Amino acid sequence: MNIDMLHRALTALPPIKIRQRAFEGAFFSATLIAMAGWVYLITLLLAKLFLWLLG
């Protein structure tokens, strides 16, 4: 009986790992998109400041 429960737990392990990796990948991609947005915003503000100082 214990071996059967252990076997079920081990066969359930790969979908859990796949779900965990998918969650990590989604979080990582959302973080990269947010960072790219901040870089774009800061670059845009610096460009406007530079043009304002020249103008």
N, C-alpha and C positions, 0 to 999 in steps of 0.2 A: 504494500500500500504506500509506503514512504517513497519507494522507487518510482511508482506511477506519478505521484505528485511532483517529484523532482523532474521527471521526464516532461511533464506538462509545463513546468516552470521554465525549463530550458528551451522548449520549442516555442514558448511565447516570447522569449528574449529577443530574437531578431526583429520582429515588428516594432518592439519598444525602442530598440536602437535606431531603426530607420526613422521612426517618428521623432526621436530626440535629435538625430542629425538634421532632419528636415526643419525642425524648429530652430536649431542653431544656425542653419543656412539662411532661413528667413530673417532672423534677427540680425545676422551679419550683413545681409543685403540692405535691410532697412537702415542700419547704421551707416553703411557706405553712401546710400542715397542722401541721408541727412547731412553727412559730412560734405558731400559734393554741393549740396544746397548752401551750406554755410560758406564754403569757399567761393561760390558764385556770388553770394550776397556781399561778402567782404571785398571781393575784387571789383564788383560794380560800384560800391561806395567809394573805394579808393580811386577808381577811375573818375568818378564824378568830382571828388575832391581835387584831384590833379587838374582836371579841366577847369574847375572853378578858380583854382589858384592861378592858372595861366590866363584866364579870360578876364 
